[in-house]
Amino acid sequence: MRATAGSWKREPFTEGVALAYRAEFSAAQFERLREGLVPREMEDKWFVYYDEPCLYWHRSWSGKPVYRLRFAFDGGMARVVDAQISRALGANEAELAHQAQMLDFLICNLMLGQSKPFPRPPGLNEAAPGVFQHHIAGTGYPERDT
């Protein structure tokens, strides 16, 4: 069943900051994105839904908005023409570059079934490997430093 804005608790995405993220998706891939994600268990960290022309990403526990992607369609392809991160997160320039990589990881792995490595943020110092990834994505993919 396709996720909608009413499928989970959420706060509206009101103001964003541009991310340098652009991507193209086939019709089949875009259909998977349109399905969205509704959390089913504690490890499901994201609520994602499509409300034309945008795909919205919210943290599942808090409902806080994180990402908004606007799509345009051309020749059977869906292109991301605008990607934003919530201004409330206060990301600086270095964090914005990392967030674009994180968004790519989340889309490819959580929604499209790919296996891209998790992009560790610069300077991350965690007590045990994988703890930060589990917090962000609830996953255990191989990791790489960005």
C-alpha atoms as an extended CHARMM CRD file, in Angstrom:
* protein
*
       146  EXT
         1         1  MET       CA              0.0000000000        0.0000000000        0.0000000000  PROA      1               0.0000000000
         2         2  ARG       CA              1.3730000000        3.3920000000       -1.0040000000  PROA      2               0.0000000000
         3         3  ALA       CA              2.4170000000        5.7270000000        1.8300000000  PROA      3               0.0000000000
         4         4  THR       CA              0.5900000000        9.0480000000        2.0600000000  PROA      4               0.0000000000
         5         5  ALA       CA              1.0740000000       12.1350000000        4.2120000000  PROA      5               0.0000000000
         6         6  GLY       CA             -1.4850000000       10.6730000000        6.6380000000  PROA      6               0.0000000000
         7         7  SER       CA              0.1590000000        7.2450000000        6.9370000000  PROA      7               0.0000000000
         8         8  TRP       CA              2.3580000000        8.2660000000        9.8900000000  PROA      8               0.0000000000
         9         9  LYS       CA              2.8420000000       11.1170000000       12.3180000000  PROA      9               0.0000000000
        10        10  ARG       CA              4.8000000000       13.9660000000       10.7920000000  PROA      10              0.0000000000
        11        11  GLU       CA              5.5380000000       17.6460000000       10.9500000000  PROA      11              0.0000000000
        12        12  PRO       CA              5.3030000000       19.5820000000        7.6770000000  PROA      12              0.0000000000
        13        13  PHE       CA              8.4310000000       20.4370000000        5.7090000000  PROA      13              0.0000000000
        14        14  THR       CA              8.2940000000       24.2300000000        5.7710000000  PROA      14              0.0000000000
        15        15  GLU       CA             11.7140000000       25.6300000000        4.8750000000  PROA      15              0.0000000000
        16        16  GLY       CA             14.7620000000       23.9960000000        3.3610000000  PROA      16              0.0000000000
        17        17  VAL       CA             18.3450000000       24.5190000000        2.2910000000  PROA      17              0.0000000000
        18        18  ALA       CA             19.4720000000       23.3090000000       -1.1340000000  PROA      18              0.0000000000
        19        19  LEU       CA             21.4740000000       20.0880000000       -1.3790000000  PROA      19              0.0000000000
        20        20  ALA       CA             23.7630000000       19.3160000000       -4.3140000000  PROA      20              0.0000000000
        21        21  TYR       CA             21.9250000000       16.1040000000       -5.1240000000  PROA      21              0.0000000000
        22        22  ARG       CA             20.6800000000       15.2860000000       -8.5860000000  PROA      22              0.0000000000
        23        23  ALA       CA             19.6590000000       11.8810000000       -9.8710000000  PROA      23              0.0000000000
        24        24  GLU       CA             17.6010000000       10.2160000000      -12.5910000000  PROA      24              0.0000000000
        25        25  PHE       CA             15.3590000000        7.2330000000      -12.0620000000  PROA      25              0.0000000000
        26        26  SER       CA             13.6990000000        4.8740000000      -14.5150000000  PROA      26              0.0000000000
        27        27  ALA       CA              9.9290000000        4.5090000000      -14.4890000000  PROA      27              0.0000000000
        28        28  ALA       CA             10.2380000000        1.2830000000      -12.4590000000  PROA      28              0.0000000000
        29        29  GLN       CA             12.5940000000        2.8820000000       -9.9310000000  PROA      29              0.0000000000
        30        30  PHE       CA             10.3720000000        5.9400000000       -9.6110000000  PROA      30              0.0000000000
        31        31  GLU       CA              7.3750000000        3.7060000000       -8.9600000000  PROA      31              0.0000000000
        32        32  ARG       CA              9.3070000000        2.1920000000       -6.0210000000  PROA      32              0.0000000000
        33        33  LEU       CA             10.0570000000        5.6930000000       -4.7130000000  PROA      33              0.0000000000
        34        34  ARG       CA              6.3730000000        6.6460000000       -5.0030000000  PROA      34              0.0000000000
        35        35  GLU       CA              5.4530000000        3.6880000000       -2.7900000000  PROA      35              0.0000000000
        36        36  GLY       CA              7.2980000000        5.3620000000        0.1000000000  PROA      36              0.0000000000
        37        37  LEU       CA              8.1920000000        3.7810000000        3.4320000000  PROA      37              0.0000000000
        38        38  VAL       CA              5.9940000000        3.3830000000        6.4790000000  PROA      38              0.0000000000
        39        39  PRO       CA              7.8190000000        2.1830000000        9.6150000000  PROA      39              0.0000000000
        40        40  ARG       CA              6.8760000000       -1.2850000000       10.8320000000  PROA      40              0.0000000000
        41        41  GLU       CA              9.3920000000       -1.8170000000       13.6290000000  PROA      41              0.0000000000
        42        42  MET       CA             11.8470000000        0.1040000000       15.7810000000  PROA      42              0.0000000000
        43        43  GLU       CA             14.7240000000       -0.3350000000       13.2970000000  PROA      43              0.0000000000
        44        44  ASP       CA             12.7330000000        1.4700000000       10.5900000000  PROA      44              0.0000000000
        45        45  LYS       CA             14.0990000000        4.9800000000       11.0230000000  PROA      45              0.0000000000
        46        46  TRP       CA             12.2530000000        6.7330000000        8.1820000000  PROA      46              0.0000000000
        47        47  PHE       CA              8.7750000000        7.6460000000        7.0500000000  PROA      47              0.0000000000
        48        48  VAL       CA              8.7880000000        8.5070000000        3.3300000000  PROA      48              0.0000000000
        49        49  TYR       CA              5.8660000000        9.5080000000        1.1390000000  PROA      49              0.0000000000
        50        50  TYR       CA              5.2950000000       11.0410000000       -2.2750000000  PROA      50              0.0000000000
        51        51  ASP       CA              2.9580000000       14.0020000000       -2.7300000000  PROA      51              0.0000000000
        52        52  GLU       CA              3.3030000000       15.1860000000       -6.3080000000  PROA      52              0.0000000000
        53        53  PRO       CA              5.7830000000       16.5160000000       -7.2960000000  PROA      53              0.0000000000
        54        54  CYS       CA              7.8080000000       15.8900000000       -4.1060000000  PROA      54              0.0000000000
        55        55  LEU       CA              9.1700000000       12.9650000000       -2.1160000000  PROA      55              0.0000000000
        56        56  TYR       CA              9.3310000000       13.7350000000        1.6160000000  PROA      56              0.0000000000
        57        57  TRP       CA             11.5830000000       12.0890000000        4.2070000000  PROA      57              0.0000000000
        58        58  HSD       CA             10.7240000000       12.3030000000        7.9390000000  PROA      58              0.0000000000
        59        59  ARG       CA             12.3500000000       10.6660000000       10.9520000000  PROA      59              0.0000000000
        60        60  SER       CA              9.9960000000        7.9230000000       12.0990000000  PROA      60              0.0000000000
        61        61  TRP       CA             10.2070000000        8.4650000000       15.8550000000  PROA      61              0.0000000000
        62        62  SER       CA              9.7490000000       12.2320000000       15.9160000000  PROA      62              0.0000000000
        63        63  GLY       CA              8.0090000000       12.9220000000       12.5980000000  PROA      63              0.0000000000
        64        64  LYS       CA             10.5180000000       15.7490000000       12.0180000000  PROA      64              0.0000000000
        65        65  PRO       CA             11.0670000000       16.6100000000        8.3480000000  PROA      65              0.0000000000
        66        66  VAL       CA             14.5480000000       16.0060000000        6.9610000000  PROA      66              0.0000000000
        67        67  TYR       CA             14.5650000000       15.8950000000        3.1270000000  PROA      67              0.0000000000
        68        68  ARG       CA             12.3250000000       17.0380000000        0.2860000000  PROA      68              0.0000000000
        69        69  LEU       CA             12.9950000000       16.1150000000       -3.3540000000  PROA      69              0.0000000000
        70        70  ARG       CA             11.1220000000       17.6610000000       -6.2700000000  PROA      70              0.0000000000
        71        71  PHE       CA             10.8790000000       15.6800000000       -9.5020000000  PROA      71              0.0000000000
        72        72  ALA       CA             10.4400000000       16.5180000000      -13.1610000000  PROA      72              0.0000000000
        73        73  PHE       CA              9.6570000000       13.9720000000      -15.8720000000  PROA      73              0.0000000000
        74        74  ASP       CA             11.2680000000       13.6850000000      -19.2820000000  PROA      74              0.0000000000
        75        75  GLY       CA             11.4060000000       10.8290000000      -21.7490000000  PROA      75              0.0000000000
        76        76  GLY       CA             10.2150000000        8.1970000000      -19.2800000000  PROA      76              0.0000000000
        77        77  MET       CA             12.7540000000        9.2740000000      -16.6500000000  PROA      77              0.0000000000
        78        78  ALA       CA             12.1210000000       10.9780000000      -13.3170000000  PROA      78              0.0000000000
        79        79  ARG       CA             14.7770000000       13.5690000000      -12.4910000000  PROA      79              0.0000000000
        80        80  VAL       CA             15.4470000000       15.1830000000       -9.1270000000  PROA      80              0.0000000000
        81        81  VAL       CA             15.4670000000       18.8840000000       -9.9870000000  PROA      81              0.0000000000
        82        82  ASP       CA             15.5570000000       20.2080000000       -6.4240000000  PROA      82              0.0000000000
        83        83  ALA       CA             16.7500000000       18.5330000000       -3.2340000000  PROA      83              0.0000000000
        84        84  GLN       CA             16.4930000000       20.2210000000        0.1410000000  PROA      84              0.0000000000
        85        85  ILE       CA             17.2890000000       19.4860000000        3.7610000000  PROA      85              0.0000000000
        86        86  SER       CA             15.2230000000       21.0400000000        6.5220000000  PROA      86              0.0000000000
        87        87  ARG       CA             16.6250000000       24.4260000000        7.5620000000  PROA      87              0.0000000000
        88        88  ALA       CA             15.8200000000       23.4970000000       11.1690000000  PROA      88              0.0000000000
        89        89  LEU       CA             18.7240000000       21.0050000000       11.0880000000  PROA      89              0.0000000000
        90        90  GLY       CA             21.2130000000       23.8720000000       10.6980000000  PROA      90              0.0000000000
        91        91  ALA       CA             23.6730000000       22.0660000000        8.4100000000  PROA      91              0.0000000000
        92        92  ASN       CA             26.8900000000       23.8910000000        7.4570000000  PROA      92              0.0000000000
        93        93  GLU       CA             28.6270000000       23.5880000000        4.0530000000  PROA      93              0.0000000000
        94        94  ALA       CA             30.6090000000       20.4260000000        4.9450000000  PROA      94              0.0000000000
        95        95  GLU       CA             27.4880000000       18.8240000000        6.3860000000  PROA      95              0.0000000000
        96        96  LEU       CA             25.4850000000       19.7110000000        3.2680000000  PROA      96              0.0000000000
        97        97  ALA       CA             27.9530000000       17.7930000000        1.0800000000  PROA      97              0.0000000000
        98        98  HSD       CA             27.7250000000       14.8070000000        3.4060000000  PROA      98              0.0000000000
        99        99  GLN       CA             23.9210000000       15.0110000000        3.5400000000  PROA      99              0.0000000000
       100       100  ALA       CA             23.7460000000       14.7620000000       -0.2600000000  PROA      100             0.0000000000
       101       101  GLN       CA             25.7410000000       11.5160000000       -0.0310000000  PROA      101             0.0000000000
       102       102  MET       CA             23.5460000000       10.3070000000        2.8340000000  PROA      102             0.0000000000
       103       103  LEU       CA             20.4100000000       10.9940000000        0.8030000000  PROA      103             0.0000000000
       104       104  ASP       CA             21.8360000000        8.9740000000       -2.0830000000  PROA      104             0.0000000000
       105       105  PHE       CA             22.6120000000        6.0880000000        0.2990000000  PROA      105             0.0000000000
       106       106  LEU       CA             19.1000000000        6.1430000000        1.7740000000  PROA      106             0.0000000000
       107       107  ILE       CA             17.3440000000        6.2500000000       -1.5860000000  PROA      107             0.0000000000
       108       108  CYS       CA             19.5000000000        3.5760000000       -3.1890000000  PROA      108             0.0000000000
       109       109  ASN       CA             19.6090000000        1.1700000000       -0.2590000000  PROA      109             0.0000000000
       110       110  LEU       CA             16.3270000000        1.5980000000        1.6020000000  PROA      110             0.0000000000
       111       111  MET       CA             14.0690000000        2.2100000000       -1.3740000000  PROA      111             0.0000000000
       112       112  LEU       CA             15.7390000000        0.6730000000       -4.4310000000  PROA      112             0.0000000000
       113       113  GLY       CA             17.3410000000       -2.4300000000       -2.8860000000  PROA      113             0.0000000000
       114       114  GLN       CA             20.9330000000       -1.5560000000       -3.8050000000  PROA      114             0.0000000000
       115       115  SER       CA             24.0380000000       -2.0350000000       -1.6580000000  PROA      115             0.0000000000
       116       116  LYS       CA             25.9900000000        1.2090000000       -1.5660000000  PROA      116             0.0000000000
       117       117  PRO       CA             28.3930000000        1.7070000000        1.3570000000  PROA      117             0.0000000000
       118       118  PHE       CA             27.2240000000        3.9260000000        4.1940000000  PROA      118             0.0000000000
       119       119  PRO       CA             28.8660000000        7.3860000000        4.0110000000  PROA      119             0.0000000000
       120       120  ARG       CA             30.4180000000        8.0900000000        7.4090000000  PROA      120             0.0000000000
       121       121  PRO       CA             30.5890000000       11.8130000000        8.1620000000  PROA      121             0.0000000000
       122       122  PRO       CA             34.0080000000       13.4600000000        8.4190000000  PROA      122             0.0000000000
       123       123  GLY       CA             35.5160000000       13.2740000000       11.8940000000  PROA      123             0.0000000000
       124       124  LEU       CA             33.0530000000       10.6990000000       13.2120000000  PROA      124             0.0000000000
       125       125  ASN       CA             34.3230000000        9.1290000000       16.4150000000  PROA      125             0.0000000000
       126       126  GLU       CA             32.0280000000        6.3470000000       17.5520000000  PROA      126             0.0000000000
       127       127  ALA       CA             32.4760000000        3.8710000000       20.3890000000  PROA      127             0.0000000000
       128       128  ALA       CA             31.7770000000        0.8680000000       18.1530000000  PROA      128             0.0000000000
       129       129  PRO       CA             31.6750000000        0.5390000000       14.3610000000  PROA      129             0.0000000000
       130       130  GLY       CA             28.2070000000        0.7440000000       12.8820000000  PROA      130             0.0000000000
       131       131  VAL       CA             26.4900000000        2.5060000000       15.7850000000  PROA      131             0.0000000000
       132       132  PHE       CA             26.0300000000        5.7600000000       13.8680000000  PROA      132             0.0000000000
       133       133  GLN       CA             24.7540000000        3.9140000000       10.7750000000  PROA      133             0.0000000000
       134       134  HSD       CA             22.2090000000        2.0370000000       12.8760000000  PROA      134             0.0000000000
       135       135  HSD       CA             21.0490000000        5.3140000000       14.4300000000  PROA      135             0.0000000000
       136       136  ILE       CA             20.6000000000        6.9630000000       11.0100000000  PROA      136             0.0000000000
       137       137  ALA       CA             19.4090000000        4.0970000000        8.8280000000  PROA      137             0.0000000000
       138       138  GLY       CA             18.8010000000        1.0460000000       11.0050000000  PROA      138             0.0000000000
       139       139  THR       CA             21.1310000000       -0.8730000000        8.6770000000  PROA      139             0.0000000000
       140       140  GLY       CA             24.4890000000       -2.6600000000        8.6940000000  PROA      140             0.0000000000
       141       141  TYR       CA             25.9990000000       -1.9640000000        5.2450000000  PROA      141             0.0000000000
       142       142  PRO       CA             29.7730000000       -1.6500000000        4.7600000000  PROA      142             0.0000000000
       143       143  GLU       CA             30.9550000000        1.8650000000        5.5210000000  PROA      143             0.0000000000
       144       144  ARG       CA             33.2630000000        4.4070000000        3.8840000000  PROA      144             0.0000000000
       145       145  ASP       CA             34.6620000000        7.7170000000        5.0860000000  PROA      145             0.0000000000
       146       146  THR       CA             33.5800000000       10.8130000000        3.1640000000  PROA      146             0.0000000000
